[in-house]
């Protein structure tokens, strides 16, 4: 069932139209580019908006950079700074939601540069689609180096999204969702449906488990809200050379795969969980075998095929990773109780 939002008029001076939230980690060299782009947004003369920087334990001079920019931002667009001690983008986003004064929250990563009309397009789309709980636009890649052959097959894993010029709904049931970068949500929808404690915030040695940006969207989707693609919102993802190197890409593939089972459990009934467990293993085993046959002997030279193989393998192992996480929590709880 699709929901529509009951708009509550708040005459308080604290109520704003939209908040831009930027989680930052050692972003001193990247943030100025983003803030300069936001300083020059067009079509926002009638909007009451703010920018929130959530510093996730940076060790560089991020806070000093923000202090300097606070001096030049207009009073109608306040630039606010918060330190979030819990490490991880999921916790930074939760802090941003708590602090935001806007009815809408527009997330930007500190390496995402918005078009001059990005904010206006984001706000207008929300007015035109009251049934939308979240929406995102086109995210183009801005690369330092030449791309490997067939890179388009894995570009979505690096938050590159170019889905054409027509607006449409994302396919949340099949985990086809936008990344948190350049995502807009209704604050009320988030607060009513997204838990305060994220499930996907853990990591293994050398592997950062992904999925923390999909988790809130799945809660929003299963609550009955629509998640839209708005082609008129354009941002440009700055991707340095090291993010296209073999070691980073394979770590990313494994991290994206390990979250699959936990994402599929969201909104699942207890009787469905064993079925999802088996289907996740067998479905990805089939993909692994097909991939091994198709690209036999090519994995040393074909980085894209190797990336996909690692993603399928990690997806196949994701039910066991989930069990390990639960076991760790149980052991940790028992240890605390004994102490």
C-alpha positions as CSV (number, residue, x, y, z in Angstrom):
1,X,0.0,0.0,0.0
2,X,1.4,3.4,-1.0
3,X,1.4,6.0,1.7
4,X,1.1,9.8,1.3
5,X,2.6,12.2,3.8
6,X,0.4,14.2,6.1
7,X,2.1,17.6,5.9
8,X,2.2,19.3,9.2
9,X,2.8,23.1,9.1
10,X,5.4,24.1,11.7
11,X,5.6,27.8,12.2
12,X,8.7,27.5,14.3
13,X,11.8,29.3,13.0
14,X,13.6,26.0,13.4
15,X,11.5,24.4,10.5
16,X,13.3,24.5,7.2
17,X,12.4,23.2,3.7
18,X,15.5,21.1,3.2
19,X,18.8,20.1,4.9
20,X,21.9,19.0,3.0
21,X,23.7,16.5,5.1
22,X,27.4,15.6,4.3
23,X,29.1,12.8,6.2
24,X,32.8,13.5,6.1
25,X,35.9,11.5,7.0
26,X,39.3,13.2,6.4
27,X,37.6,15.4,3.8
28,X,39.6,18.6,4.2
29,X,40.8,18.5,0.5
30,X,37.4,17.4,-0.9
31,X,34.9,19.4,1.1
32,X,35.8,22.9,-0.3
33,X,34.8,21.7,-3.8
34,X,31.4,20.5,-2.5
35,X,30.8,23.6,-0.4
36,X,31.7,25.9,-3.3
37,X,29.2,24.1,-5.5
38,X,26.5,24.4,-2.9
39,X,27.3,28.1,-2.4
40,X,26.5,28.7,-6.0
41,X,23.2,26.8,-6.2
42,X,20.5,28.5,-8.4
43,X,16.7,28.5,-8.0
44,X,16.9,28.4,-4.2
45,X,16.1,32.0,-3.5
46,X,12.7,31.1,-1.9
47,X,14.0,28.0,0.0
48,X,14.9,27.9,3.7
49,X,17.8,25.5,3.8
50,X,20.9,24.5,5.7
51,X,24.1,22.4,5.3
52,X,25.1,19.9,8.0
53,X,28.6,18.5,8.1
54,X,28.9,15.4,10.2
55,X,32.6,14.8,10.9
56,X,33.2,11.0,11.5
57,X,36.4,11.3,13.5
58,X,38.6,12.9,10.9
59,X,42.3,13.2,11.7
60,X,42.9,16.1,9.3
61,X,41.8,19.7,9.5
62,X,38.2,19.2,8.4
63,X,36.8,21.2,11.4
64,X,39.1,24.1,10.6
65,X,37.9,24.1,7.0
66,X,34.3,24.2,8.1
67,X,34.9,27.1,10.5
68,X,36.4,29.1,7.6
69,X,33.3,28.4,5.4
70,X,30.9,29.3,8.2
71,X,32.2,32.8,7.9
72,X,31.2,33.2,4.3
73,X,27.8,31.4,4.2
74,X,24.7,33.5,4.1
75,X,22.5,33.5,7.2
76,X,19.7,32.0,5.1
77,X,21.8,29.0,4.5
78,X,23.5,28.1,7.8
79,X,26.4,25.8,7.8
80,X,26.4,23.6,10.9
81,X,29.1,21.2,12.1
82,X,28.8,18.1,14.3
83,X,31.3,15.5,15.4
84,X,30.0,11.9,15.4
85,X,32.3,9.6,17.4
86,X,30.7,6.3,16.3
87,X,32.7,5.3,13.3
88,X,30.9,4.5,10.0
89,X,28.8,6.3,7.4
90,X,25.6,4.7,8.8
91,X,26.1,6.4,12.2
92,X,27.0,9.7,10.5
93,X,23.8,9.6,8.5
94,X,21.8,8.8,11.6
95,X,23.4,11.8,13.4
96,X,22.6,14.0,10.4
97,X,18.9,13.0,10.6
98,X,18.7,13.8,14.3
99,X,20.2,17.2,13.8
100,X,18.5,18.2,10.6
101,X,15.8,20.9,10.7
102,X,14.5,20.4,7.2
103,X,11.4,18.5,6.2
104,X,13.6,17.0,3.5
105,X,17.2,15.7,4.0
106,X,19.5,15.6,0.9
107,X,22.6,13.5,1.5
108,X,25.8,14.3,-0.3
109,X,29.1,12.5,0.1
110,X,32.2,14.7,0.4
111,X,33.3,13.5,-3.1
112,X,30.0,14.2,-4.9
113,X,29.8,17.5,-6.7
114,X,26.2,18.7,-7.5
115,X,25.1,20.6,-10.6
116,X,24.0,24.2,-10.0
117,X,20.3,23.3,-10.0
118,X,20.6,20.0,-8.0
119,X,19.0,21.3,-4.8
120,X,16.2,23.0,-6.7
121,X,15.5,19.9,-8.7
122,X,15.6,17.7,-5.6
123,X,13.1,20.0,-3.8
124,X,10.7,20.3,-6.7
125,X,10.6,16.5,-7.2
126,X,9.5,16.1,-3.6
127,X,6.6,18.5,-4.1
128,X,5.5,16.8,-7.3
129,X,5.7,13.2,-5.8
130,X,4.2,13.3,-2.3
131,X,4.1,9.5,-2.3
132,X,7.9,9.3,-2.6
133,X,9.7,8.6,0.6
134,X,13.2,8.8,-1.0
135,X,14.6,9.8,-4.4
136,X,17.9,10.1,-6.2
137,X,19.2,11.2,-9.6
138,X,22.0,10.7,-12.0
139,X,25.4,10.1,-10.6
140,X,28.2,10.5,-13.2
141,X,31.8,9.3,-12.7
142,X,34.7,11.8,-12.8
143,X,37.8,9.6,-13.1
144,X,41.5,10.3,-12.7
145,X,42.6,7.4,-14.9
146,X,41.4,5.4,-17.9
147,X,38.7,2.9,-17.1
148,X,39.3,-0.8,-17.5
149,X,37.5,-2.5,-20.4
150,X,33.8,-3.4,-19.6
151,X,33.9,-1.2,-16.5
152,X,30.2,-0.3,-17.0
153,X,29.3,-3.8,-15.8
154,X,30.5,-2.9,-12.2
155,X,30.1,0.9,-12.2
156,X,27.0,0.8,-9.9
157,X,29.3,-0.7,-7.2
158,X,31.2,2.7,-7.2
159,X,27.9,4.7,-6.9
160,X,27.7,5.5,-10.7
161,X,24.1,5.6,-11.7
162,X,23.0,6.7,-15.2
163,X,19.5,5.2,-15.8
164,X,18.3,7.4,-18.7
165,X,16.2,10.5,-19.0
166,X,12.8,9.2,-17.7
167,X,11.8,9.1,-14.0
168,X,10.9,5.7,-12.7
169,X,10.6,3.7,-9.5
170,X,13.6,1.7,-8.2
171,X,13.2,-2.1,-7.9
172,X,13.7,-2.4,-4.2
173,X,12.5,-6.0,-4.1
174,X,15.5,-7.0,-6.1
175,X,17.9,-4.7,-4.2
176,X,18.1,-2.3,-7.2
177,X,18.4,0.9,-5.2
178,X,20.2,4.2,-5.2
179,X,23.3,4.7,-3.1
180,X,23.3,7.1,-0.1
181,X,25.3,9.6,-2.1
182,X,23.0,12.3,-3.6
183,X,19.9,10.7,-1.9
184,X,17.0,12.7,-0.7
185,X,14.6,11.5,2.0
186,X,11.7,12.9,3.9
187,X,12.8,13.3,7.5
188,X,9.4,12.2,9.0
189,X,9.5,9.0,6.8
190,X,13.0,8.2,8.0
191,X,12.3,8.8,11.7
192,X,9.1,6.7,11.6
193,X,10.6,3.7,9.9
194,X,14.4,3.5,10.1
195,X,15.8,1.9,13.4
196,X,18.2,3.9,15.4
197,X,20.7,0.9,15.5
198,X,21.8,-0.2,12.0
199,X,22.5,-3.9,11.4
200,X,25.1,-3.3,8.7
201,X,27.9,-1.5,10.4
202,X,30.3,-4.3,11.1
203,X,33.6,-5.2,9.3
204,X,36.0,-8.1,8.9
205,X,39.8,-7.7,8.8
206,X,40.5,-5.9,5.5
207,X,36.8,-5.9,4.5
208,X,34.3,-3.1,5.1
209,X,30.9,-4.7,4.7
210,X,28.7,-2.6,2.5
211,X,24.9,-2.3,2.5
212,X,24.5,0.4,5.1
213,X,23.0,2.8,2.6
214,X,20.5,0.2,1.3
215,X,19.3,-0.8,4.7
216,X,17.3,2.5,5.5
217,X,15.8,2.5,2.0
218,X,14.5,-1.1,2.5
219,X,12.8,-0.1,5.7
220,X,11.2,2.9,3.9
221,X,10.1,0.7,1.0
222,X,8.6,-1.9,3.2
223,X,6.7,0.7,5.1
224,X,4.8,1.5,1.8
225,X,6.8,4.5,0.5
226,X,8.0,4.8,-3.1
227,X,11.7,5.2,-4.0
228,X,12.2,7.2,-7.2
229,X,14.8,8.0,-9.8
230,X,14.8,11.6,-10.8
231,X,16.9,12.2,-14.0
232,X,17.0,15.9,-13.5
233,X,19.3,15.7,-10.5
234,X,22.9,15.5,-11.6
235,X,26.0,14.9,-9.4
236,X,29.6,14.0,-10.3
237,X,31.4,11.4,-8.2
238,X,35.1,12.1,-7.9
239,X,36.9,8.8,-8.2
240,X,40.7,8.8,-7.6
241,X,43.0,6.3,-9.3
242,X,43.4,4.0,-6.2
243,X,39.7,3.2,-6.3
244,X,40.2,1.5,-9.7
245,X,43.2,-0.6,-8.5
246,X,42.8,-4.4,-8.2
247,X,43.0,-4.7,-4.4
248,X,40.5,-2.0,-3.7
249,X,38.0,-3.3,-6.2
250,X,38.2,-6.9,-5.0
251,X,37.7,-5.7,-1.4
252,X,34.7,-3.7,-2.5
253,X,33.3,-6.7,-4.3
254,X,33.5,-8.9,-1.2
255,X,32.1,-6.2,1.0
256,X,29.1,-5.7,-1.2
257,X,28.5,-9.4,-1.4
258,X,28.6,-10.1,2.4
259,X,25.6,-7.9,3.1
260,X,23.2,-9.6,0.6
261,X,21.7,-12.1,3.0
262,X,21.1,-9.5,5.8
263,X,19.5,-7.1,3.3
264,X,17.1,-9.8,2.1
265,X,16.1,-10.6,5.7
266,X,14.7,-7.1,6.2
267,X,10.9,-7.5,6.5
268,X,11.2,-11.3,6.1
269,X,8.9,-13.4,8.3
270,X,10.6,-16.1,10.5
271,X,9.3,-18.9,8.3
272,X,10.8,-17.3,5.2
273,X,14.3,-16.9,6.6
274,X,15.4,-20.6,6.1
275,X,14.2,-20.3,2.5
276,X,16.1,-17.1,1.9
277,X,19.2,-18.8,3.5
278,X,19.1,-21.7,1.1
279,X,18.1,-19.6,-2.0
280,X,21.0,-17.1,-1.3
281,X,23.5,-20.0,-1.2
282,X,22.2,-22.0,-4.1
283,X,21.5,-19.0,-6.3
284,X,24.9,-17.6,-6.0
285,X,26.6,-21.0,-6.3
286,X,24.9,-21.3,-9.7
287,X,26.3,-17.8,-10.6
288,X,29.8,-18.8,-9.5
289,X,29.8,-22.0,-11.5
290,X,28.4,-20.2,-14.6
291,X,31.1,-17.5,-14.2
292,X,33.9,-20.0,-13.8
293,X,32.8,-21.8,-17.0
294,X,32.3,-18.6,-19.0
295,X,35.6,-16.9,-18.0
296,X,37.8,-20.0,-17.5
297,X,41.5,-19.0,-17.7
298,X,40.8,-15.3,-17.9
299,X,40.7,-14.2,-14.2
300,X,44.4,-13.1,-14.2
301,X,43.8,-10.6,-17.0
302,X,40.1,-9.8,-16.8
303,X,39.6,-7.6,-13.7
304,X,35.9,-7.0,-14.2
305,X,35.2,-10.8,-14.4
306,X,37.3,-11.3,-11.3
307,X,35.3,-8.6,-9.5
308,X,32.0,-10.2,-10.4
309,X,33.3,-13.7,-9.3
310,X,34.3,-12.2,-5.9
311,X,30.9,-10.6,-5.5
312,X,29.1,-13.9,-6.2
313,X,31.4,-15.8,-3.8
314,X,30.8,-13.3,-1.0
315,X,27.1,-13.2,-1.7
316,X,27.1,-17.0,-1.4
317,X,28.9,-16.8,1.9
318,X,26.7,-13.9,3.2
319,X,24.3,-16.2,5.2
320,X,27.3,-17.6,7.1
321,X,28.7,-14.1,7.7
322,X,25.3,-13.2,9.2
323,X,25.4,-16.2,11.5
324,X,28.9,-15.3,12.6
325,X,27.8,-11.8,13.4
326,X,24.9,-13.1,15.5
327,X,27.2,-15.6,17.3
328,X,29.7,-12.7,18.1
329,X,26.8,-10.7,19.6
330,X,25.7,-13.6,21.8
331,X,29.2,-14.3,23.0
332,X,29.8,-10.6,23.7
333,X,26.5,-10.3,25.6
334,X,27.4,-13.3,27.7
335,X,30.9,-12.0,28.4
336,X,29.4,-8.7,29.6
337,X,26.9,-10.5,31.9
338,X,29.7,-12.6,33.5
339,X,31.8,-9.5,34.1
